[in-house]
C-alpha cells in the first residue's frame, strides 16, 4: 500500500477507535462523543446558530439537527428562534452547564491516557500536520 493510502487509512482507523472508546467512557454519563463536541463548542464559543455550529464542526445540517434534537430531549440545550424565524440559536442549559466539569474530566483523562506515549513535541508536530491537511482540504473546497 502506498504511503498516502496507508496514512489516510491509519487516520480513519485511529479516529474510529478513538471515538468508539470515548463513547464507552461517556455513555454512562448520558452523552456521546459527538454530543460532547457540540457541548464543548457551545461552552467555549457561546451560543451559536444551528447553521454556524454545523459549519464550524463540519457536520451536515441534517446530522447536526438530529444531534441537537437528542440534546434537547436530554434537556442539555435550548434552541431559540431569532429574528429570522428560519434560524435557531443554540444555548447550553443549566443542566448541561452543571455536568460539563464531570464530562471534561472524563474526556481529558481519556485524551491523556491515549497520548501518554507521545512526547509533547510529537503531539505538537502531529497537530501541525493535521491542521495543514485540514487547511489544504478547506482551500480545495473553495475552488
N, C-alpha and C positions, 0 to 999 in steps of 0.2 A: 504494500500500500504506500502510495507516495506521501510525502510529509504533510502537505496541506490537507489531504483527506484524513490522515491519522490525527492531525491536530484538531480539526473540527469534530471528528468522531469523539475524540477524548473530551473535548469541551462539552459536547452534548451529553455524554455519559456521566461526566463529573457533575454537571448541573442537575441531571435527573436524580442521581443518587443523593446529592446534597438536599434537594427539595423533598425527596421521599423520606429521608431520615429526619429532616427538620419538621415535616408534617407529623411524624411519630412523636416527636418531643412536644409539639404544640397541641396535638389532638386532645389530650386530657384536660387542656385548659380552654377548650371551646373554640379554637380558631385554626385555620390552615396557614401555610406559609404565604400563599397568595393574598389572603385576607390580612396577614401581618404586614405585607408590603404596602397595602393601601393604608392601613392604620398608621404605620411608621411615617409614611409620606405626609399624611394629614397632620400628624403630630409635629413634624419638623418644618413643613411648608405652610401650615394653616389651612383653613377651608379652601376648597377648590371646586370648580365646576366639574361635572362628570366628564365633559369633553377634555378639559385640561388634565385631569387625572389620567384618563385613558392615553392621552398623547404623551404625557410625561413618563408613564410606566410602559409605553409601547404595547398596550393591550387593546385589542379590537373593542369598539364600542359595545357590541352585544355581550362580550365576556365581562367587561367592567360593570355593565348593568346587572348581570347575573350575580356577580360578587357583591355588589352594593346592596342588592335585594336581600341576599343572605345576611350581610352585616346588619341591615336594618331590622330584619326579623329577630336577630340576636340582641337588638337594642344597643348596638355598638356605634351606629352612625345615625345622623339625622339628615334628611335631604329636604332642602327648602327651595321653593320656586322663587326665582328672582324677578326682575322687571321684565325680562324676556321669558314668557310663560313656557317656552320650549326647553329652557335650560334650568338645571337644578344645581344648587351648590351643596356640597357635601361637608358636613361638620362631624367631629367626634362627639359622642355622647358622654355624659358624666360617667356612665358605667365603663366605657372604654378608657377614659382618662384614668380611672381608678385602677384598672387592670394593666395598664401599659408598663409600669415598673416590673411587674412579675414577668410579663412576656419578654421585655427587654433583657432581663436577667437570663431567661432560658435561651434566647437567641444568641446572646453574647457568649454564654458558656459553650454553646454548641459550636459557634464560629471559632472560638479559641481552641477547642478540642481538635477541630478539623485542621487548623493551621499550626498546631503545636510543633510540627516538624519542619516548618518553613521559617527561615530566618526573616527578620524584618526587611532587610534589603531585597530578599527574594519576593516577599509579599508586595513590596513597592514596585519591583520590576514587573511582576505578573499584572498588577493593577494597571500600570502604564501600558503594557502590551494590549490588554483587553480594552482599555479606553481608546487606544489607537485603532483597533479593529472596529469598535463601535463608531467612532468618528468617520472612518473610511466608509462604512456602510451608510451612515446618515448622509454623507456627501453624495453617494451614489443614488440615493433616493430622490435627491433634488434635481438630478439630471434628466 
